[in-house]
Amino acid sequence: MKMLSTYRKEMKIAMRGFYFYIEIFIAVVMLLILLVAIKENPDSKQREYVFYDARPEVVELLFAKYIDEGKIVPAADTEIVMKPASFAVKNRDTGSTVSYSFDSAKTIMARTMREIDVDDGRIKKTIFLLDTEEDVLRLSHSSGQVGAIVSLGDRGTFSYRYILQGYETERLTNLLYVYNARSVDVLEQEMDRQAVRELGSTERLNARESAVPALITFAGSLMGFFIVMSYLFLDKDQGVIRALAVTPATVWMYLLSKTMVIMTTVLISSSIVVIPVMGLKPNYLLFYPFLLATTFAFAAIGLLVASFFDSMSKSFGVLYLLMIAFMLPGFSYFIGSFDPVWLRFFPTYPILYVFKMIMLGKPDVPYVLTASAGFLVGGLAVLAIANEKFKKTLTV
Amino acid sequence: MITVRNLSHSYSKDGKMAVNDISFEIERGETFGFLGPSGAGKSTTQGVLTGLLKLQKGEVTVAGYDLNKVRNERFNKIGVSFEQSNVYSKLTALENLKYFADLFDVPTRDPHELLALVGLEGREKDRAGSFSKGMKHRLTFARSMINRPELWFLDEPTTGLDPAIAATIKDIIKEEKAKGTTTFLTTHNMYIADELCDRVAFIIDGEIRLIDTPRNLKQRFGQKLIEVEYIADSRPVKETLKTIDDGDRRKLAGIVTSYDIVTMHSKEATLEEIFIQVTGRGLL
């Protein structure tokens, strides 16, 4: 009864303050951005400049095959203006450098193709077929995009020279070496021989859906972490904690009611984003327990941090640092190549990937339940420490 | 109702004591005034007794509960009115009282009745944040009565209130006393203490200098005085004479027979004067 009254009171206060509406407003804005500004399968803006050093019939034959397979669709020719430029190109294999200088502008009509993703039909990249190797070099230099010079060898096989910008990762350059070292047929044979064990779901989230796990992690758990602190300091400012301290209500009840308000707010704001974007795809029976468990854990962390300070302004330095630290796993989520081991120790790291798993609709149920239980138990432990700390400091 | 034995409390580790080895007892139904200037140790003592401050040293029993063994149920018997009003500004006056009523395990008073008692009828549905300082203070005062406390802690209950409201608050305290409520009144207002308290304690520099009834204190330390104003040589003259001094009594008789008296009043020593006499310090 006391707990229910305290929760009801906290909800009334939250709904009469602006933090609650900020959270809801942010959720609505995020939903609008997802639905309006982010396409489910956005076309790539990647361009590639290619010169085929082969007879035109061979090139036509090659493209006819790709067009038949649906991998490429022809587009209208593109007028490209090349400005005067000077640059040097270094050969990675030999180490030699060749300088180029073009004093006059040049305008060409480039034959244009679009490479299509056969799975979802989106445009993977736009390919411009150029007439000379020098045009490839000039355009690759001026646009910062990949260029390729494809030559037909004596034995009827293609050899590739790529024009890169120099900042590409070792992984990419190695991949290009491997990919072009042998014929595709040989590679496919080799790949077929490998025993492949599927570790995760092969399902993919589209561009819009893949933003959802990050949004609900950062706008949910992290906002909860921040807002619970502001609620607590508001009570301290008004002195009501001293009034509560002389009633049979316990500090534990008080702190728990704060986390429950945050959980309710996050439940509403996350639903505003998740349900319209994801529809029935996620497993909601796993989503909501995990969402509540993680929000509870972060609210508990917020309360523990608050227990060390008298006011919001004094806690700002630590608050800011923690918010940044908790957001770091987002880089790993959006940039797959950035995934250092130390990042996995941040609590937001597993949250992001579990949400992604849930959004895919085929989650590893025992894993999600274990993670939910882990965050719940961890949150309770943190709250217990905050409770002990607050018992000594809350009324002083 | 309250037993305090050798209570000491310090906010620092340098040995400086906010309250130093004080002892006193308060009987059931008694109104006990704890008097002293700011920083004397009044709020610290009340903080320990109400549980807001942890008991560091000494033995304290409040409403039958030993403070060394913390039990929240003791708060069912206790009401606390703070000097600084502390209500939920986003809740209405009624919501504030109803919420606190829900926190107690004992039958509580009707919030409407309490609001009417402190002159807040008609403002039940207004948010406390829109109230004046005095209204918030009255709401804080009303809240302290919500659980029908057997032991009532009042910290400067009339400070900052206009005289009419202050008189209402004093009347409520007297009514509660008549019902048998024990009151621990912390104040530096000696007139309030004199009017309301059965006994008072003078505290200064964390130590109790004296505990007694206001009447006994006046008898012990006060002297009956007569203030007389008369006309001598066409000029007004004002004198204060002691009724227990033979010389003053003869002088008074001479004045009455020889001069035109303008005013003449008997005067008792005030608690404030006695406090200054006992402690050598003022109350502010």
Boltz contact constraints between the chains, C-beta under 6 A:
constraints:
  - contact:
      token1: [A, 2]
      token2: [B, 103]
      max_distance: 6.0
  - contact:
      token1: [A, 5]
      token2: [B, 99]
      max_distance: 6.0
  - contact:
      token1: [A, 5]
      token2: [B, 102]
      max_distance: 6.0
  - contact:
      token1: [A, 9]
      token2: [B, 99]
      max_distance: 6.0
  - contact:
      token1: [A, 13]
      token2: [B, 90]
      max_distance: 6.0
  - contact:
      token1: [A, 16]
      token2: [B, 90]
      max_distance: 6.0
  - contact:
      token1: [A, 239]
      token2: [B, 84]
      max_distance: 6.0
  - contact:
      token1: [A, 239]
      token2: [B, 86]
      max_distance: 6.0
  - contact:
      token1: [A, 240]
      token2: [B, 86]
      max_distance: 6.0
  - contact:
      token1: [A, 240]
      token2: [B, 88]
      max_distance: 6.0
  - contact:
      token1: [A, 242]
      token2: [B, 86]
      max_distance: 6.0
  - contact:
      token1: [A, 243]
      token2: [B, 86]
      max_distance: 6.0
  - contact:
      token1: [A, 245]
      token2: [B, 52]
      max_distance: 6.0
  - contact:
      token1: [A, 246]
      token2: [B, 50]
      max_distance: 6.0
  - contact:
      token1: [A, 246]
      token2: [B, 75]
      max_distance: 6.0
  - contact:
      token1: [A, 246]
      token2: [B, 80]
      max_distance: 6.0
  - contact:
      token1: [A, 247]
      token2: [B, 75]
      max_distance: 6.0
  - contact:
      token1: [A, 247]
      token2: [B, 103]
      max_distance: 6.0
  - contact:
      token1: [A, 248]
      token2: [B, 72]
      max_distance: 6.0
  - contact:
      token1: [A, 248]
      token2: [B, 73]
      max_distance: 6.0
  - contact:
      token1: [A, 248]
      token2: [B, 75]
      max_distance: 6.0
  - contact:
      token1: [A, 248]
      token2: [B, 76]
      max_distance: 6.0
  - contact:
      token1: [A, 248]
      token2: [B, 105]
      max_distance: 6.0
  - contact:
      token1: [A, 249]
      token2: [B, 103]
      max_distance: 6.0
  - contact:
      token1: [A, 395]
      token2: [B, 52]
      max_distance: 6.0
